[in-house]
Amino acid sequence: MNSPLLNWRKTAPFVFFLRYYLFWVLVFFVQRLVFVLYYYSSFSSAGSTRLLQSFVYGLWLDLSMAGYFAVIPLLLFIVQQLIKASFFKKALKIYTWVLLVVTILISGGDLGIYENWGVKLNYRAISMLAHPAEAIETSKSSPLVLLFIIMLAEIIIAGFLYRLLLSRMSIPTAKLINNEKVSYTAQLITVAGLIFLTIRGGWQQIPINESTAYFSSFPVANHAAVNTAWHLSSSFLKNRHSGQKNIYAYLPDAEATELVSHLYRTNSKDSTLFVLTQQRPNIVFIQLESFTADVIAELGGDSGVAPNMSKLIKEGILFTDIYASGVRTDQGIIAMLSGFPAQPQTNIVNQPEKIEHLPFFSLALKNENYHNAFYYGGELGFGRFNTIAYRAGFDRIVGLKDFSDAGLFNKWGADDKSLFDKYVKEMQHPAEPFFSYVITSSSHEPFTVPMPTVFEGNSQNEQFKNACYFTDRSLGAFFEAVKKTAWYKNTLFVLAADHGHHLPRDRRFNEPARYHIPLLFFGEVLKEAYRGKKIAGIGSQTDIAPTLLKQLQIKDTTFKWGNDLFNPGRNAFAFYTFDDGFAWLSAKDTLIFDNRAKRLMYPSEEITSFHSDSLLTTGKAYMQVLYDAFLKY
């Protein structure tokens, strides 16, 4: 009975924090149960299985939030061991009840706004408190008396749980100089480590985020799983600077809207070029990590880096003047799948409630009876890919957990060869028509790839080119494999980079060449007359979805931020954003504007022409209308 594991005084710290975690997990369980019961009718389409799954998938965010809540008690517990006064239990009670009241108010507010907004309680909703009249009008439709009763019931249940799990615990005031010093120290270090891990969500590459709780194509099931307090805290931290005010308001709204609207009007005398032999081909979209134009010889890049791409270009349609919308993978996927441009200073993928209002090319295809699949070799939490994939209507979603250790060569997960091999293996006899979105990752830092070095040297330039070469080699093997499938002849392959890169030519962070990327259409469904063609004219990632929809003759007016690249009468331009600024590219001129400094970075003021000044006005209007759309989603 003298074993440290059986001695109550020695095990008190560890046992106490286990109980503290259990207390908060049960509180969050009750709040989730209340949400599910309150909106039970909304689960009729999602089904009872997904209802139950929301409790399982929500556990990780619950533990993370409990970890944040446990930090202060841990510090107080340590202080308690150093002084004679016994203050810990009283301080803990006050601290915990303050958090309880706050979380229950958050839970009640979440119930109140969800019916009207269809989103979890977020920064936008809280910011309404700065406008009491608007907040009161919004709340009139909510059953306030019922919500008050629910919150009161939650407080009573929480009080019972607190009394059961915590209030009766005996907290020793052992001094560090006594015989329990080693035991207490070891336990507190262990507890600190566990708190860190639960806050972070584990040892994985990507720290936990809301996307961990996204497991279904039914939004209500995902919303039930998301911890409301965690979501609101995250939303506040990510939006406290951008808020709900348009920080890029340069012009009167009507003037800005008219300028932007004009950009998407085409010459009525011109019509689109239809390049496909069939109206409903399969589509395989391959998003190439960091595949800048600087590694594509046909786009003026270094030769020998992507020889298989060069082979495809000879038989496909290459768009020579396409630019990425931003600098991150998650910005690229939104620009290409949703046609929504990247924003400076913030990112729409960090706000799941906004993602749910975006259009998606894959959803448009799903409405045409396409079978959708999403393949990525890494953790789906990166860039909130799982949140995007579920919202975008993908039926099959493949991520790191679906690969064996044999393909895990670097920290990003399965290498590109393993990714393509898995795709080919699983797509031997697919239902047609289908749409697949495949995301490569081997050409991402740290550029470690499972092949002998091709470009000698230790600089990042050579390492980057080696990584791109490996991706290109994997592409070559992929196409050799899929040519043997029955569906190959009915398939359009679309290859585009998620963004550019400063390597291998050390591009500056805001120069156009860094954003220049390849866009290639390839496959036997291309008409013979267009194979091997190069199409000039500046365009953007946001033009890809509208272009494909036009080729498929699918009418969808929700993609408002893109032009048809096959229409010779379109307004050819590209817009991209960086830290706090934007660039505008057209056939006549290029400009780069630094919003923080409120001046042009290119061209210099000394050589700015009248046309550049007009272009700047257009760029400012575009930035203003874009950010306003972002705020309203």
N, C-alpha and C positions, 0 to 999 in steps of 0.2 A: 504493500500500500504506500510505500515511500517513493514509488516511481514518479518522476516529474510529470508523466503523462496522466497519472491518476490523482495528482495533487491539485485540488481546486484552485489554490492560490497561484500555482504556477501556470495553470492553463487558462486563467481568467481573461487575459488580453485576447487570446485567439478566439476563445468561445464567445466573448462579448461581441467581437466584430462579426463573427458568423451570424450571431443573432441580429445584429444591427442590419446586416445585408438582408437577412430573411425578412425582417420587418418591412424594409422598403420594397422588396420584391413583392410581398403580399399586398402592400398598399397599391403598387402599380397594377397588380393583378386585379384588384377590386376596381380600380379606375378603368381598366380595359374592359372588364366585365360589364360595367355600367355603360360604356360606349357601345358595346355589342348589343346589349339589351335595348338601349335607347334607340338604336338604329337597326334593330333586328330585321325590319322589313327590307332594308337595303341589301341584306345578305341573301335574299331569296334567289337572286341570279347567281351569286357567288357560290352558294351551297354550304352545307353544314361542315364539310371537311375543311374548307378554307377558313371558316369561322374558328374552328379549333386550332388550325395551323397558325392563326394570328397570335395565339398565346405562346406558341413555341418560338416562332421567329422574333417575337417581341422581347424575349427574355434577355437577349444580348444587350440591347439598348437599356433595358431595365437595370441590368447589372452595372453597366457603364454609369448610368445616372446615380445609382446607389454608391458607386465608387467615388464620384465627385462629392456626394453628401457626406461620405465617411472621412474625408480629408481633415476637416476641422475637429471632429471627435478624436481622431488619432493624435493630433497635435495637443489637444486638451488632455488626453490620457497620458501622454509623455510628461507634460508639465505636472500633472497630478502626482507622478512618482517622485518628483523632485522637491515637493514642498509638503509641509505637515498638514496644512489645511485641506479639508475634504470638500471640494467644490464641484467635482466632475459631474456627479449625477444631476445636480441642480442645473448646471450650465448646459448639460446635454439635453435635459428636458426642455429648457427654454429654446435652445437652438433647433431641436427636432420639431417642436410644435410650431415654431415660426415657419419652417420649411413645409410642414404639413398644411398649414393654412394657405401658404402660397401655392403649393402644388394642387390642392383641392380647388382653389379659385381658378387656376389654370385649366384644370379638368372641366370645371363647370363652364368656363368661357369657351372651351373647345366644343362642348356639346351645343352651346348656344349658337356658334357661328357656322358649324359644319353643314347644317341643313341648307343655309342660304348660300354659303361660299363654296361648299364642296371641298374644302381644304382644312388641314389642321390649323389650330391657333398659331399665328405667326407674327413676325415683326410688323407687317402691314396692319394687322388687326389691332395690335397694341398701340401702334402709332396713332390710331383713331382717337385715343384718349386725349390727345392734344386738341381735338375738335369735339368737345362734348355734345354739341347739338347733333352732329352727324352720327356719333356713337349711339345717342339715345334713339334716333330714328331707326338705326339699324337693329337695335335691340327690341324694338316694339313687337316684332313678329315672334320673338322667342317667349316660351312659357316660363316667365321669370319665377313664378311661385314654385312650379315643379322643379326647376333647376335649383332653387334654394333648398327645397326639401331633399333633393338628391345630395347636394353638398353637405347638408347637415348630417345625413345618414353616413356619408363617407367619413366625416369627422368622428362620429360615434364609433364606427367600426375601427378606425385608426386608433382611437383611444383604447379600445379593448385590446388590440394587437400590441400596443405599446406596453400596457399593463402586463399582458401575458408574457411578453418576450424580454422586456428591458427593465421595467421599474423595480422588479423584485430581485434583480441581480446584485450580488454583493461585489463592490469594486474595491479591491485591496489598495492600500496606500503604501505599498512597499517602497522602501528607500533603496536606491541603487547600490548602497554600500553593504546591504545584508546578503544572505546566502542565495536570494532569489535573483540577484543581478543578472547572471548569465541567462537564466531561463526567460526573464522578462525581456531582456535585450534581444534575444534570438526570436522570441515571438513577435515583438514589435517590428523587427526588421522583416520578418515573414509577412506580417500584415501589411506593411508599407509596400512590399513587392506585389502582393495580391491586389491592393488598391490600384497600383499603377497599371497592372495588367488588365484589370476589369475596366478601368477608364479607357484604356487604349483598345480594348477588345481582344487582346492576345498578342502573340509574337509576330503575327503576319506582317507582310510588307506594308500594307495600307491600313492606317488606323481606322477604327470603326466609324461609320457614318450612317445616315438614315437609310442608305440603300441596303444595309444589312437586313432590315426588316421588310424589304420589298421582295415578295416571293410569288406574286400573282398578277395576272393581267386585269384583275378586278380592283380598282382603286380603293374601294371601301375596306377590303381585306388588308391591304397594305397600310391604310390609315389607322386601322385598329391596332396593327402590330407596332406602329411607331410610338415610342414613348413621348407623350405630349410635352412634358417638361424638358426633355432632351431636345426635342424638335424646336421648341420656342427659344431655348437658349442658343442653339445653333443658328437659328434664323436671325436672332437679334445681333449676334456677333458678326455675322456675315453682311448684315445690311445697315448697321448703325451709321456707317459713313455715307452710303448711297441713299438710305431712307426712302421716302416716297416722293421726293422732290426731284424734278428733272434738273440735274446739275449740268446738262449740256443744252440749256435753253438759250439759243443765240438769236432767234428770229421770232416774229409773231407766228403763232401756231398755224394759222391758215396759210401763210406764205410758205412755211416749211413743208407743210403737207402737200401743197400744190407742186412744189419743186420736186419732191420725191415721187409723187404720183406720175409726173411727166416722164420719169426715168423708165417706167415700165410700159410706156405706150410705144407700140411698134408702127412702122410705116405700113399703112393698109395695102399698099401695092405689093409688098413683099410677103411671101408665104414661107412656111418652114420646109426644110428638106427632110423627107422621110427616107431613112436609110435602112430600115429593117424589112426583111422578107416576110415576117409574120407579125401579127398584132399582139399576141400574148406569149412571148418567149419566156423561158426561164431566165432569171437574172441572178448572176453571182457578182456581188459587189465586194471588191477586195480593197480594204483600207490599209494603205502602206505606211507604216510608222516612219516619220521623219524623212520621207523619200523626196528630198528637195530636187528641183530641176538641175541642180549642180552635179548630180550623179547620173543624169540622163544625157547621153552624147547628142541626141537629136534636138535637145533643148539648149545646147551650148554648154553642157556639163562635161565633166571629166570622162574620157573614154575608157572603156574596159570595166567599169564598175557594175554596169547592168546590161550585160550582153543578151540575156534572155528577154529583157524588156525591149531591146532593139529589134529582136526577131518578131515580137508581137506587134511592134509599131509598124513594121513593114507590111503586115497583113490587117491592121486595124485602122481606126480613126484616131489620130492624135490631135488634141486641142493644145495649141502651142503657147497660149498666153493666159493660163489660168492661175489664179492666186488664192492662197489660203485666207480664211477669214480671221484667223487668230494664230496663236503660237502654241496652243495646247491641244492634246488629243481630244479631250472632251468638247472643246470648242469646235474642232473639226467634224466630229461625228454629228453634232447638232446642226452645223451648217449644211452637211451633206444629206442627212436623213430628214431634217425638218426645214431646211432652207432658211434658217434663222441666223443672222449674222452674229459674230462674237461681239461682246461688249467690253469696253475698258473698265478696269478697276473691280469688276465683279464678273460673275459667271452664272448663267441661268441654271446650269446643272446642279449648283449648290442649293437650289430651292426646288425640291420635288413638286411642290404645289404649282409652280410655274410650268414645269415640264409637262404636267398633265394637260395643259391648255395648248401645247404646241401641236401643229399638224405633223404627221409622219408619213413618209413615202411608203413604208412597209404597211401602214394601216390602210392607205389608199389601195395597195395591192391586195391586202387581205379582203377588202370589200369586193374584189374581183376574183375571189376564190383562190388566191395564191396561198401556198403553204410556206410560212416564214421560219427561217432558222438563223440563229446568231452564234457565231463561233469566235472565241477569244481564248488564248492560251494562258492568260494570267488571272489574277483575282478580279472577280466581277465588281468588287467594291471600288476598284480604281476608276476614277472618273464617273462613279455612279453608273457604271455600264448596266448593272442589273436593273436599276430604276428605269433607265432609258429603254432597255430591251423589253421589259414587261409592259411599259406604257406604249411602246411602239408596236405591240401586237405580235411579237415573235413567239411561235409555238414551241420551238426547241431552242433552249439557251444553254450553251456550252461554255464552261469556264475552267479554272484551274483544278477544281475538285474532280473533274471528269478525266484527268490525265494521270497516267502512272508516273512514278518517279523517274522512269527512264527518259522521259522527255523534258525533265526540269533541269535545264542547263544553267540558267542564271536566275537572278532574283525576280525577274518578271514572269517566270513560270515556264511553260512549254515553249521550246524554240519553234521557229516558223516551219521547219520540216515536219516536226511532230504534229503541229497544228494542221497542216495541209494533208498529212497522211491520215489523220483521224477523220477529217472532213471527207476525203475520198472513200475511206472504208465505210463510213456511215451513209454515204449518198450513192450507193450502188444501184438501188431501185427505189428512188424517191417518188412520191406522188407529184404529178405535174399539173399545172405550172407551179414553180416554186421560186421564192426569193431568198437568197442567202447573203448574209452580211458577215464577212470574215475580216478580222482585225489582226494584223501581224504585229510583232513586238521586238524581234531580234535586233533591229537597227536602232533600238533605244539605248541610251547610256545604261550600263557601262561598256556596251559593244563587245561583250564576250559571246563568241559563237563557236559551235562545235565543228570546226574545220581548220585545216592548215592555213597559215597566213598566206595571203595572196599579195597584199600590198605591204612591203617591208617598211619597218620604221616603228618607233614607239610613240610618235605624236598622236594626238587625238584625231587628226585628219586621216591618217592611215587606218587607225582603229575603226573610225566611222565608215570608211570606204570598205573595209573588210566585212563589217556587219551588213552593209547594204548589199555587198556581193553575195553574202550567204542568203539573204532574203531573196535576191534575184535568182540564185541557184535553186532555192526551194520552189520558187515560182515555176522555173523551167521543168522541174520534176513533177510539179502539180499538173501542169498542162499536158505533159506526156501521159500522165495517169488518167486524167479526165477525158482525153480524146478516145479512150477505150470504152467509155460508158455510152449507154444508149441515148442519154439525154443531151450529150455534148452538142449535137447538131442543131438542137432546139434552144440553145442558150446564148444569151448576151453576157459577156464578161465586162465589167466596168472596174477599172483600176485607177485609184486616185490616192494621193498622199493626204494624211490627216493635217499636216502642216509642213512648212519648210524647216530649214536648220541653218545655223551659222557656219557649220562645217560643211564641206571641207575647204571652203574658201574664206573663212573668218568674216562672214557678213556681219554688218552692224545690226543692232537689234531692231531697227525700224526701216531699213532700206528695202525696196521692193524685191530685189533679187532673193532675199531671205524667204519671202513669201511665195515665190514662184514655184509651182508644183506641176507634176504631170497629171493629165487626165486622158485616159485611153479607153475607147470602146473596141471590143474584140469579139470575134466569134463568127461561126458560119451563118448566123442569122443576118449578118451585114450583107447588103447588096454588093455584088461584085464591083460595081462602078465606084464604090466608096472605099474599098479596101486599099490600105496604103496611103490614104489621103491625110493631109495635115490641114486643120482648120485654124486659121488665124483669127484674131479679134479678142480683145481683153474680156475676161470673164472671171467668175468667182465660184467657189464651192457652192454658194447658195443658188447657183444656176443649174446645178446637176439634177436635182429632183424635178423641177419644172420641165427641164429638157426631156427627161425620161418619160414623164407622164404624157408629154406631147407626142412622143414617138409611139407610145402605147395607145394614144387617142383616148386617154382617160381625162375627163374634165374635172378639175379640182381647183377651186378658186381660193383655197386656204393658203396656198404657197405664194405669198404676196411679195416676197423679197428676192425673187429670182426671175431671170429672163430665159427664153429658149435659145440655147446656143446654136441651134441649127436654123434660126431665123435670121437672114441677112439684114433685115430691117430693124433689128433690135438696137437699143442703146448699149454700146459696148463699154463697159466700165467695170472696175473692181474697187472694193472698199475693204480695208482691213484695219483692225485696231491693235494697239499695244498698251502699255501701262496706263497712260492717261493722255491718249491722243489717237489720231487716225491718219490714214493715208488714202488718197483718191487717185486712181489711175484711169486714164482714158487715152484714146489714140492720139490726142493733141497735146496732152500735158500730164504731168505728175506732180503732186504736192504732198507734203507731210506736215501735219499740224500738231504742235505740242500744246495741249489744252492747259497744262499747268503753267507754262510760261506765256500762254496766250500769244504765240507767234509761230510763223512758218519756220520749219526746220529745213525744208527744201521746197521750192528753190529759195535762195537767199533773197532778202528784201531788195537787194541791189538789182537783181535780174527779174523780179516779179513783173509779169506782164498783166495787161488788162484781162486777158483770158484767164490767167492764174487766179486773179481776184474773183472773177465770176465762178470759177471752179471751186474756190474756197467757200463761197457762199453755198454752193450746192452740197459740198461735203459737210458743212456745218448743219445744213437742213437735214441731211441724211442721218447724221449722228443724233440730232435732236429727236427726230421722229422714231428712230430705232430705240433710243433709251426710253422714250415715252411708252412705246409698245412693251418693252421689257417690264416697266413698272406696272403696267396694267394687266399683265398676264397673271 
